[in-house]
Amino acid sequence: MTVHTRREGATGYVEIDTPPVNAIGPGIRKGLLAAVDWAEAEGLERVILSARGRLFSAGIDIRELGAPPPEPYLPDVLNRIERSRVPWIAVAHGTALGGGLELMLACRYRIVAPGTRLGLTQVTLGVVTGAGGTQRLPRLVGLEKALELIPNARTVSAEEARTIGLVDEVAADPSGAAERLGCDVLRAKLPVNRLEPGELSPCIFDAARRAAEANMPGQVAPQRAIDLIEVSQYMPFDDGLIQERAAFLDLSHSAQSKALNHVFFAERAARAPERFENTPRPGLDRVAVLGSGFLGSTIAFALLMAGLPVTLVETGDDGPCCATSGIDRQFDLARRHGRLTDDTAAARRAALTLAGDLAGAGPVRLVIDSADGAGEERAGLLSALPRGAVLATTALHEIDRLARHAPDPTLVVGLHFSAPEQSAGLLEIVPGAASSDLARATAYDLAGALGMLPVLSRRAGRAIGRRLLARYAEAAETVLMDGSTPWEVDEAMVEFGFDTGPFEAQDNTGLDLAHAERRRQDATRDPTRRYIPVADRMVELGKLGRKTGAGWYRYPGGGKVDDPIVADLALEEARYAKVERCDYRPEEIRHRLLLALINEAADILHQGIAASATDIDLVTVFGQGFPRWRGGLMHYADTLGPAKVLEGLRKLAQEDPLVWAPSPLIEECAAKGLSFADWRR
């Protein structure tokens, strides 16, 4: 059963019950409609609406998006509740999101438990509210607050919801408060549809549109939501509902909604395989970080923010003083941005200890090796690795060599952090030749502790993200040498929807890291493959990116400006190589860089490094700034179709048959009419 009803005296109780998130599917809609009829037939004084389980409701069942929804429709159900002769009181706990909050808005009175979070978050799925959210919320909290919440998908706490008028009470026992509510108070409450939203000038709506574009660039749903909020101030309520429903149905069939839903389900499915979940292992009570450079201090800070005690082990790269000052700066930023109170920051900072070697780290279950270079010296430190501890190294090229020096080679695994300081980042787990399920499972535990999305590489020593980044950089630098500037390339890719362009991204991470990787590949590089030396020249000049104040761009005073020296370097190298430069249009830049990425990703999938096209989508969205609303790299490739991708690659292969040779997987998909998502080994 999805909706339970019972009567106690003059009060009716209606409970939603569709675990785990009480999604409002057809069963709940039918049950709620029947509950309205039941309450009126019983002549009840009030109905108290609640939900079983850990939360009130996460909203509609999003599997219905893009398909004709079965009756009854949620707007019709909510209209019946709102206009019923028996007033409904919503009592909520946990979360009330999307359609769940729309259900509460249709009730006469709203009471929530402390700690409840509420929000209309549908724009994150590429749609607008479909059951009155854009029409009821402005009438309840005002137009300005609705413009702040809906287009940005912002959620609010129970206390803030009470302050802005979204809920009437915050109570430890919401059902008890609903039972005690006086009949006179309940009768005096107007249904939300009878309230007036007020009026705002057009310039405020224009400012909201600009803010939404900055917050969610390229996305349609936030802009449509603003249009509907604006409609609420002059259009009758029922007419506004009709407009909102039409916009919801239109957007639910859009390419953006399909892409965002794809990422939603892919993200939800990104978890450890069942055999890892069943692998016995101790918890992460303390983590040692080997390496006190930038990466080590950043990882240590992320672990401290997650509430884990950390021992930072000096390896001689930058020293503990530099590391702790970097960690202290990050704590200061967290306090200034309101992420931490002073007391919480002090407590978490106090969980950091320093050690000169692993012997001083104590009994830890996980050691993260963040150092790069000085491999022999680092390998020597591993003799003191605590018994039974897993060693997770970011030096992916050294996994197996380090394993040979470890007490137990099966407890060594590789990690690639996309952005360890960001909880929404990606953690790629890269096994070595001997890595056990215990080592892999511990890496999954680390991702969970950090709130990062885990993706497992299926081939020893092979990382999905780093290989894609290397091909992306190669394609971008080829375009640079053959006819563009870094800022033209970056602008073209940002227009496509990337967070940053490839050159600014390199500046952020440091050009020396990519340079070191190229040097490691010198011995095995195909001598017939074209090599672009511009980045090497940059490193020779000391232009390593933001950390040195200059890279592909210059950074005076923290700002970013174009650097004509870089453009001159590209011209100079083109003359040496006798390259006849051309003037690439933005669409040509995007065409080349995206096909380069798709082709490389197809090879990664074909070679069994990635388990599925969806894993590549997760890596590109959460690890490389690919636009979420395009669904990830391979989802986007499927919107083009393998045949069109193959056609584009064959044309480019006329310029350089080696670099642009189409992946066998693309040829197979095009020949068999398969999508990349459907391809299987």
N, C-alpha and C positions, 0 to 999 in steps of 0.2 A: 504494500500500500504506500502511496506517495503523500497523501494528506490525511491526517487523523482528526476526527472531531469528537468532542464530548461536551456535555452540559453539566454545570454545577449551579443550581439555582437559576438566576437570571443571566448568568454569564456563560458564553460559549467559548470553547477553547479549540483553536485550529492550529495544528502543528504540521509543518513541512518535514518530510522525511525521505530524502533521496541522497544518501551518502555517496561520495565523501564530501561534496561541496554544495549539496542541495541546489543543483542546477535546475532552473525552471523550464522543464521540458513539457511535452504534451500532457503527461500524467498529472503534474502539479497544476497545470492550467485548468484541466477538467475538474480536479479535486477542489480547487479554490472556487470555481464557478458553482459547483454543487454546494459548497459550504455557504455561499451567499444565500442560495435558495433555502438551505436548511435553517440558517439563522433567522431569516425573515419568517419562515413558516412556524418556527418555534416561538416567535415573538420575544426574542432575547433583548436584554437591555444593552449588551455590549458583546463584542467578540475580541478576544485576545489572540493575536496571531504571533506565533513563535516558530522556532525550528529546532529539531533534534540535531545532535552531533556537535562538532567543534565550532561551527559558524552558522550564521543566519542564512546567507545565500551568496554564492559567487556570481550569480547572474544567470542569463539564459544558457541553454545547452548550445555551445557554439558549433556543434556539429550540424545544427540546423541552418547555419549561415550559408547562403548561396543556393539553398534548395527551397521549394515552396513549403512554408511551415504548415503543419496540420492544424486544423481548428481544435479548440477555440484559440483565437489570437490573443496575445498578452494585453494589448491595449484595450480590447473589449472586456477582458476579465477585470482589469484595473478600474475601468470606468464603472463596472457594476459594483465593485467594492466601494469606490469613492461616493457613489450616489445611492448606496443602500440605505434603507430606513434604519438599519442597525449600525451604529458607528463601530468601526474597527480600530483597535489599538495595536500597533506593531511594537513588539519587544524583541530586541536583537542583541546578539553577542558575537564576538569573534570578528567577522567581517560582513559587510553588506555592500556588495559591489554591483555595478551595472544594473541589470534587471532586478536584482535583489533590493537595491535602494529605490528603484522606480516603484516596486511593490510597496515599500514603506511610505513613499510619497503619496500613494493613493489612499493610505489610511488616515483617519481623522487625528490621531495622536501617535507620537513616536517616543519610545523610551529605550535607551540602550545601556548596556553594562559598561563599566569602566574598561578601557582597553580596546573597545570596538573601533574598527576603522571603516569609514564609509566613503564612497566615491562613485561617480559615473565615469567608468574607464573604457567605454566602448570604442573611443577613437584609437586605442592601441590595437584594435582588431580591424581597423579600417572602415568602421561604420559609425553612425551617430546613434544616440539613444533611440530605441524604436517603440517605446511604450510610455511616452509623455515626459521624459526627463528634461528635455530642453524647454518644455512649456510649464511644467510644475515647479522645477527648481527656481527659476527666476521669480516666480510668484511667492515662493517661500523665503528665499534668502536675499532677493534683490538681483537686479541685472548685473551689477558689477561683480558681485561674488560668483554668480553663475559663469560669467566670462572668465573668471580666474580658475574655476574648477573644471568645467566640462571640456573645453578645448585642450587643456593640458593634462587631462586624466588625473588630476590631483586628488589624492585621498586626504581625509581629515580624521583627526582623533575624535573620540567621544566628547571630550571637553570642548574642542573647537567647534564641533557640530552644535553643541548646546549654545555656545557664544553667538554663532551666526544665525541661530534660529532653525537650523536643519532638523534638530530633534528638540523635544519639549523637556525631557528630563534625562539625567544620567543617574542610574540607581544600581546598587550592588545586586538587588533582587528585582529586575525589571518586571517580572510577572506579578510579584507582590505589589509593586507600585501601581501597576495597571488595575489590579483588583481594588485597591484603595482609592482610586481616582474618583472624585465626586461626580455625580451625575450632572450637576449644574455646570461644572467645568467642561465636561465632555460635550454637553449640548451647546455650550457657547462657542466651541471651536468650529470655525468654518472649514468646509472642505477646501483643499488647496486650489481647486479649479475656480473657486469664487473669489480668490484674492487678486489684487492688482499688482502687476510687476513693476510699475513705475515707468520712467522714460529716461533714456540717455541720448546724448547728442551723437550724430554719425561719426564724429572724429574719435570717440571712445571705441566704437566698434572697429574702426580702421586701425587704431593702435593695437587692439586685441588681435586683429588679423596679422599684423606685422610680428607681434610677439609669438603667435602660433607658428608662423613660418620659420622664425628663428629657432623655436623649440623643437619643432617637428618638420624640418625642411622637406619640401616636395610632397607632403601628404595632403590628401584632399579632405579627409573626414573632419579634421579640426576646423577647416574653413567653412564647411557645410554646417557644422555645429554652431558656429558664430552667426551664420545667416539665420538659423532657426531661433536662436536666442533673441536676435533682433526682431524677428517676426512676432515673438511673444508679446511685445509691448504695444502692438497696434492691431493684431488680428484676434478675433474671437477664439477662445480656448479650443473648441472643437475643430475649427478650421486649421489652427496650428497643429493639432494632433494629426490631421490628414496630411499636411505638408511634411511633418516629421516622419510619418510612416512611409511616405513615398520615397523620401531621401534614404531612409534606412534600407528599404528593399532594393533601391537602385545601387547603393554602395555595397550591399552584401553580395552582389554579383560582380563586383569590380575586381580588376587584376590586383589592386593593392590589398583588398580584403583577403583574397585568396593567398597572397604572399604572406601577409601578416599572420593568418591562421596557420599556414604551413610552418612558420617559425615558432609559433606558440606551441604546436603539438610536438615539434622536433625538440624544443627546449624541455618540455615536460617529460619526454621520453629519454632524455640524456641522463642515464643513471648507470650504475655499475651492473655488469652482467650478473645473473643470479648466482653463478658459481663463486663470484667474488663476494657477493653479499653473504654467502654461507661459509666463507673462509674464516676460521677462527683467528682473531687477532686482538691484541690489547688496544685500548684507546690511545689517543694522542694527548698525553698528560703534559709533556714538555717537548719542545722541538729545539734542536740545535741547528744553527745556520752557520755554515762554513764559508767564510768570505765576508769581509767587512767593507767591500766596495759599494757602489751605488745600488746594484741589484740586490746584494745581500742585505743592506740596510732597508731597502724598500720591502723585501720579503719579510724581514723581521718586524717591521712596522705593521704590515698587514696581519701577521700572526698575533701580535700584541692587541691590535684592534679587535681581533676575533676572540680575545679573552684567553689566549694560550700563553703560558710562560715560555720565554725564549732565552736560550744561551747563544750569544754571538761569539763565534770563534775567530780570532784574528788569523789571517793567513799571510800577512805581510804585504797585501796589495795596497790598501790605503790606511790601515790602522784603525783601532777602535775609536780613537778620538774623532776622526772624520765620520765614522759610522754613527756614533751616538749623536753628534751634532746634526747629522742628516735626519735621524729619527726624531730628535727634539724639534727640528723645523716642521716636520710633518705633524707632530702632535700640536704645535702652535697653530698651524693652519686648520687642523680639525677643530680646535677650540674656537678660533675666530669665525669659522663657518657654521658653528652651532652643532657640529656632529658629536661633540663631547663636552661635558661640563668639566670644570677645573678639577673636581674631585675624581671623576672617572678617569680623566687623562692622567692624573698623578698615580692612581692605582694601577693603571695598565702600564705606564712607564716604569713603575717599580717592579714589574714582572720581568724586566730585562736584566740579565747578568752577562758579564764579559768573561771570556776564558782565553788563555793563550794557546791551548791545544784541545783536542778532543778528550783527552784524559780528564780535563777539568770541567767537561760539560755535564758530568754526572750520568745517571741512568736514564737516558732518553730512548724513545722508541723510533724516532725519525730524525735523520740528519739530512739537511738540505745543503748540497754543495753548489754554491752560487759563484764560485771563483772561475775565472777564465785565464788560461795560460799557466805557466809554471807547473805543468802537469806532473812532472816527476816529483817535485817537492810536495805537491798535494797528495799524490799517491802514497808518499811516505807517511803522511798524517793518518792514513786509513788503518794503519796497524793498531791504532788506539780506538777504532770504532767500537762503541759499546756492543757487547754480545747481544745478538738478536735484533739489533737496530737495522732499520731499512735506510739505505743511502739513496737519496733522490738527487740526481745531478742535473744542472742546466747545461752542462757541457756535453751536448748530445753526441758529438763526434768522439767522445772519450768514454762512453758508457762501458764498453766491453773491456777497455784497458784498465779503467778504474776497478771494474769487477774482479779482474785478476789479482788486484792488490787487496781486495776486501776479504775479511775473514770468511764471509759466505757470499759467493758471487750471485747466488739466486736472489739475494736481498738488495740488489742494485737495480734502479729504474731511472729513466730520464723524464725530465719535466720541461715543458716550454710554457712560460708565463706570457700571456699577451699583455697584461697590465696588472701586475700583482697588487698595485695600490687601489684598484677598482674592484668592488665586490661583484660588479656585473661582468667582469672579464672572463676569459677562457683559460683553462688549464689543460694543455695537451699532454697526455701520458704516453711516453715513448718507451717501450720495453727494450731491454738489451737481449742479447742472444740467450742468456741464462735466467732472465727475470722470471720469478715465480708468481703464482696467483697472489701470494701474500704481499709481495712488493707492489703489484698492480693495485690490489685492494687498498693498501695503505695510501697510495697516491689518490685514490678516489676519496678516502676519508679526509685527506688534506683539502681536496677541492670542496668537499662539503663544509669543512670547518671555515674555509675562507669565503664561502658563498659564491664560488666560481663554478662555471659550467665545465664539466669534464668531457673530453673526447679522447678516445683511445686509438692510437696508431696501431695498425695490425702487422707492421713489419719492424723487425729489430733495427733500432738506430735511425729509423726514417720518420721525420716529422712532417706532417701535412702543412702546417702553417709556414715553417721556414722555407720549404721548397716553393710554395706559392709566392712568398715574398721575394725570393731570389729571382724568379721569372718575371714578376711584376717590375722589379727594379731594373732588370735587364731590358725589358721592353720600353720602359720609361726613358732610360738613358740612351737607348738607340734612337728613339724619337727626338730626344734632346740633341744628339749629335747630328741627326739628319735634317733637322729643320725647325726646332722649337726652342723655347726657353723653359726653365723649371716652373715658372709661374704660369705659363700658358698650359702646361701639362696639368699642373695642380688644379687650376681653375676648371679645366675640362672635366676632371674626375669629381671635383666637388659639385659641379653642376649635375652630374649623374646621380649624386647622392652620397658619396663617400664622406666620412667625417673630415678627413684631410686628404690632400693629394700625396702621391708617393714620395715627392722630394721633401715636403715639410715633415712627413712621417719619419723619413730617414734622419732629418735634423733633430727630431725629438728623441730618437733612440741613440743616435751617435753614428757617424759615418765610419768610425774606427771599427765598430763591431762587424759591419758588413765587409770591410776591408780585410779583417782577420779571417773571416770565412772564405773570402776569395783566395787568400794566400794558402789556406789549407787545401783548396781544391786545385792549386796550380799543377800538381803532379799528375792528376787524373783528368784534367780538362781536355776536351777534344781539341786538338790544335787546328782543326779545320773550321771550328765554330768561331764566328766573328766575336771579337772581344772589344768592349767599349772601355777605354782607359780614363775617361773624364773623372770618375769618382776617385781613382787612384791619385790623380793630379791634385784633387781637393785635399786628400789626406796628407800628401807631401807638403802642401802649403799650410797645414795645421788647421784647415777649415773642417772641424769635426762636428759642427752642428751647434745647437743652442748652448751646450756646456762650454764652448770656447767663444761664444758670441758671434760666430759666423760659420756657415756651412753652405748649403745651396742658397740660403738667404743670409742677410745680416740682421743682427738683433740688437740694435742700439737701445739702451735703456729698457730692455725687455720687450720692445716692439719688434715687428717683422717688416723688413723692406727688401725689395729686389736688389740683387747684387750684380751689376754689369760685368764684374770680373768673371763670373761664372759663365755668362753668355759668351764672353771672349774666349774662355778656355774651350768651350764646345766648338766655336768657329776654328780655333787653332788646330784642334785635334782632327776636325773634318778636313782641313787643308792637308795635314800630314797624311791622312788616309785616302786623299783624293776622292772625297765624297762630294757629290753634287747635291747641295742642300735644297730642300723645298720648303714650302710654307704650308704646314698642316693646319687644316681647319679643326675646331674643337671636336666635331663629330668623327673626324678621321683619327684623332688621338684616342678618343674613347673606343672606336672600333678596334684599333690595334691592341691597346692594352687589355681590353676585355676578352678579345679572342685569345691573346697570349695566356691569360689566366684560365680561361675555359679549357684550352688545349692541355695546359699543364695539369689542371685538376682531373681531366679525363684520363691522363696517363697515371696519375696517382691512384685513381680508382681502378684502372685496368691492372695495375701492378699489385693490387691488394694492400696498399698502404692505408687507404681509407676503406672502412667497411661498407659505406654507402654514400650516395650523392648527398644525402641529408647530413652526414657528418661533415662534409665539405662546406655545406651551407652554414652549419653552426660555427665552424672555424672562421669563415669569412665574415659573418655578421658580428660575432662576439669577440673575435680576435683581430680583425683587420679593418673594421669600420665600413664594411660593405653595407649599403642601405638595407635596413631591416624590411622596409616596405616593398623591396623588390624580392624578398624571400630568400636571399643568399645566392651565391654564384651559380650553382647548378640549377636551382629553381628558375633563375633568370635565364640561363641557357636553354631551359625547356620552353620558355616563352618564345624564344627565337626559333627553336626546333633544331635537332641535330643536322638536318639537311642544309639549313641555311648557315649554320656554323661551319659545316664542311665546305660549303661553297666559298665562304669568306677566307678560310684557311688556304684553300687551293689557289686562290688568287694571290694571296700574300706569299705563298710558296714559290711563285714565279720570281720574286725578288731574292729570296733566300730559302732554297729547298731544305736546308738542314734545320734552321731555326723554326720554320713554319710547317714542318712536316706534320700532317694531321695525326692525331692519336688513333691507334687501331680501334679504340672503343667508339670514337665518334663515327668512324667509317662503318662499324658494325651497327650502331644505332640507326644511322641514316639508311643503311641497306635493308634492315629488318623492320623499319618503322617503329622502333622503340624510343621511348623517352629515356633521358638519363636517369630519372628517378626509378624507372622500371627495370633498368639493366641489372642483371645478376650474373655472377661468375658461372 
